[in-house]
Amino acid sequence: MRVAVTGGGTGGHVYPALSVIEELLADSRWGVSREDVLWFGESDSIEERLMQREAIAFQSVSSGPLRGMSPWRMARSGFQVIRGWFQCRRYLARFRPDVILSTGGYVSAPLILAAGRVPVIIYLPDMVPGVAIKRLASRAKAVAVSFDSVAGFFDNAIVTGYPVRRALVEKTRAEARDALGITADEHVLLVLGGSRGARSLNQAVARHLNELLASCVLIHVTGPLDYDEAATQLAGLSQSQATRYRLYDYVHEGMENLLLGADLVVARAGAATLAEFPVAGLPAILVPYPYSGQHQRLNADFLGDKGAAVVVDDGDIGEQLSSLVSELLSDRARLQTMREKMNALAVRDAAERIAGLMTRFAQT
């Protein structure tokens, strides 16, 4: 089976598709080799860099957003989409895939529109679909969604869960802690801003760093923009403090160790939180990005309503971070309850389910 894949712009679009590819390559029953996979994405993007790292063939395609811009920029973006459609037609004719998987991003539109008779499977990571997915869904054989509550948006929805990488499913918490060199009795806080980082979370950590390090081991993934500033602050810490502060700009390999090894995470509420935190059984303080429409707020409220997370407004985290972390880490019973409620939402075979859909609908 030959597979064309697209998903880009953020890790929340890329990693679900990567998880499905990992499943397709790992299990011989799907009949997919690495040479049978081609990723369509934007050049100089997170998806291009990750495909280079994963040794997956990548084809750059012209595209762009079609709303929320001035008329002249929208016209320019529309021209890019049309150009991308012609490119996709040419590349698809050359590659001849049996099925297309889309997890969102700008390139989804030209690729799906150019698909012709090639079956399309769409995976929607979010709690609600965007305008583009609503318009493209009728061209898909199926729209895979993470939860029953999302299925009502589409006539062709199939609930699969959110696909995560095998390492997160297969590794134990004890193994993750051992890999991090952290003992079982230490409190571990993970602060995670997503693939691009989160300025307000990084500023909150900087403001409360001494208090946080007094109560826990802090694993801080800043994103690329704030890393240098955080590194300067790390350099000014005492030796005992510095040993309790693990600083990264970005983590690809070994992310499962951070998620499984932590007692609590402070994070944005991108789509990946709906899957990775439940599979890891990781209680969360969620700070939805205020400029992403309602997607992150809905994601955060879903987990908050289940009792698995505490939701904090972006404007309040700078003031509340230290007290919230201290309150939760000192209440083992509450933290354990949150962990159990988070874990109850986990779907561990979502990647396998989506791979099965692709096989079911693939051209023969």
Helices and strands as residue ranges (DSSP letters): E 3-6, H 11-26, G 28-30, G 34-36, E 37-41, H 46-54, E 57-60, H 71-95, E 99-102, H 108-113, E 120-123, H 131-136, G 137-139, E 142-145, H 148-151, E 157-159, H 166-170, H 173-180, E 188-192, H 199-215, E 217-221, H 227-235, H 239-242, E 245-248, H 255-261, E 264-267, H 273-280, E 284-286, H 295-305, E 309-311, H 317-329, H 332-343, H 350-361
